[in-house]
Amino acid sequence: MNFDIPIHIKQTHPHSDKTPVYEVRPLFMEGEVARNEHLERAVTQFARDLRKRLYGLVRNGNHGELMRWSFSPEVEDHRYDL
């Protein structure tokens, strides 16, 4: 089974450092967050951790929680420079 899980990516500069840190998390769920200075690594880490969590739900028969992760309405993305 494949899920389309919308994610939110935020770029921050902690401690006024010039090196950005990317934070990746699901758009509609609490929980998994991955942070890395490289966007690709943050997304890969997020996907790996989330995959482990979802497989755990399947193994434990927690289909109700698994069903919540399948929530994926149509969304549009916008970028606002502030």
N, C-alpha and C positions, 0 to 999 in steps of 0.2 A: 504494500500500500504506500502511495506517495502522498505527502502533504505539501501544500503551498503555504508557507508560513511567512507573512509579511514581517519584515524586520525594520528596525529604526537604527540608523547609524549616526552617531554624534561625534564630532571632532572637538576635542578640548585641548587646552594648553595648561596642564596642572602646574602649579607653583610658578606661574609666569615664565615657564620654560618655552623656548622657541620650537622644541620638538613636539609635534602634535601626538595626541593619544586618541585612538579611535575606540569608541564604545559601541558594541553591537548587542542589541537585545530584541526580543520579539515585540512587535507593535501592540498586540492585544493581550498578552499574557505577562504575568509576573514570573520572575525566576531567573533563568539563564541570562548571564551577561558576560561578554568577553571583551577584554581590553588589550590593545597592543599598539605599538608605535607604527606598525605596518597594517594597512587596511586589509590586505589579503590574508594575513595571518590571523587577524581578529575574526574575520568571517569564517575562516577554516576552523579555528578553535571553537567558535560558537556552534557551527554545524556539527562538529564532532561531539561536543558536550550534549547538545540537544538530542542528537541521534541516540546516544547512550541512555539519556533519560527516557525517551520514547520507547526504546526497546525494553527498558526496565518495566514500564507500564504494561507492555504487552505480556511480558513474562509473568508478571504478577496478576494478570487478568483485570487490571484496573481500566476497563474500557470507558467508563464515564469520564475519567480524567483525560484519556486519550482522545475522546470525542471533543472535549473542549479545545484541544490543540488543533483540531481540524477547522476551526472557525477562521474563515478567510474571505471576507466580503470584498467586492471590487473597490479598489482605492485608487486615487490619483496622487501622484507625488508633486510637491511644490517645494521650491527652495526660496527662502527669504533671506536676503543679506541684511543684517541688522547693524 
